Amino acid sequence: MHEFIDGADDVIAVTVSDRLTGVDLAAMMDRIEQAMATHEVIHVFVETRSLDAIEVSGLGSHIARALPMLGKLRHFGRVAVVSDQAWVRAGTRIESALLPFVSYRVFMPGQREEALVWVRGG
């Protein structure tokens, strides 16, 4: 399940919890593509809460849709990930190491507000 957090058009802020479905992934991709169409650089805030499953059906089409984003990585500025799960934080750190030109930071749930301020450029 996902829920977008209101904010500036150049910041994609979303909370995901429980089960992440193809519908959730499509909605997030839609929001990213819309932001990229009007902004040179976008920033991303993702908060996970007890994420226990990512739906496999439709994952192939999501990957196919997401692959072109690799050519647009210079459009990503700050990426903040807030998670209560060690595996999400570890995965984010690995992704950050693979994409050193994107500014990633990982936060614990108690640092949520700090993460939002940072990703918004404050």
C-alpha positions in Angstrom: 0.0 0.0 0.0 1.2 3.5 -0.7 0.3 7.0 0.3 1.7 10.2 -1.2 2.7 13.0 1.1 1.7 16.5 -0.1 4.5 18.8 -0.9 6.4 20.6 -3.6 6.1 19.3 -7.2 9.8 18.5 -7.4 9.7 16.3 -4.3 8.1 12.8 -4.6 7.2 11.8 -1.0 5.6 8.5 -0.3 4.9 6.2 2.6 4.7 2.5 1.7 3.6 -0.2 4.1 2.5 -3.9 4.3 2.3 -5.1 0.7 3.6 -3.2 -2.3 1.6 -4.0 -5.4 2.0 -3.3 -9.1 -0.7 -0.6 -8.8 1.4 1.1 -6.1 4.6 0.9 -8.3 2.7 2.3 -11.3 1.4 5.2 -9.3 4.9 6.0 -8.0 6.3 5.8 -11.6 3.5 8.1 -12.8 4.4 10.7 -10.2 8.1 10.5 -10.9 7.6 10.9 -14.7 5.2 13.9 -14.1 7.8 15.6 -11.9 10.6 14.9 -14.4 8.6 16.4 -17.2 8.5 19.8 -15.4 11.7 19.8 -13.3 15.3 19.4 -14.1 16.0 17.8 -10.8 13.6 15.9 -8.5 14.0 14.7 -4.9 12.5 11.5 -3.4 11.4 10.7 0.1 10.4 7.1 0.8 9.2 5.9 4.2 8.6 2.2 4.7 6.5 0.9 7.6 6.6 -2.9 8.1 7.0 -3.6 4.4 6.4 -7.4 4.3 5.9 -8.2 0.6 6.4 -6.9 -2.9 3.9 -8.4 -5.3 5.7 -10.3 -8.0 2.9 -10.2 -10.6 3.5 -7.2 -12.8 7.0 -6.7 -11.5 8.4 -7.5 -15.0 6.4 -4.7 -16.6 7.5 -2.3 -13.8 11.1 -3.2 -14.3 10.7 -2.6 -18.1 9.1 0.8 -17.3 11.8 1.7 -14.8 14.9 0.8 -16.9 14.8 4.0 -18.9 15.2 5.9 -15.6 18.8 4.7 -15.6 19.5 7.2 -18.4 17.9 9.9 -16.3 19.7 9.5 -13.0 21.3 12.9 -13.3 17.8 14.2 -12.7 17.7 12.8 -9.2 18.9 15.1 -6.4 18.4 14.1 -2.8 16.9 10.7 -1.9 15.8 10.1 1.7 14.8 6.7 2.9 13.2 6.2 6.3 12.7 2.7 7.4 12.0 0.6 10.5 13.5 -2.4 8.7 17.3 -3.2 8.6 17.0 -4.9 5.2 15.5 -1.8 3.6 18.2 0.4 5.1 20.9 -2.0 3.9 19.5 -2.2 0.4 19.4 1.6 0.2 23.0 1.8 1.2 24.0 -0.7 -1.5 22.0 1.3 -4.0 23.7 4.5 -2.8 27.1 2.9 -3.4 26.1 1.9 -6.9 24.8 5.4 -7.7 27.4 7.7 -6.0 26.2 10.8 -8.0 22.8 10.7 -6.3 22.7 12.0 -2.8 21.2 9.3 -0.6 20.6 9.4 3.1 19.1 6.7 5.3 17.1 7.5 8.4 15.5 5.7 11.3 11.8 6.3 12.0 12.5 8.7 14.8 14.4 10.9 12.2 11.4 11.2 9.8 11.0 15.0 10.2 14.7 15.5 9.7 14.6 13.4 6.6 11.7 15.4 5.1 13.5 18.7 5.8 16.7 17.4 4.2 15.0 16.0 1.1 13.1 19.3 0.7 16.4 21.2 0.8 15.9 22.8 4.1 
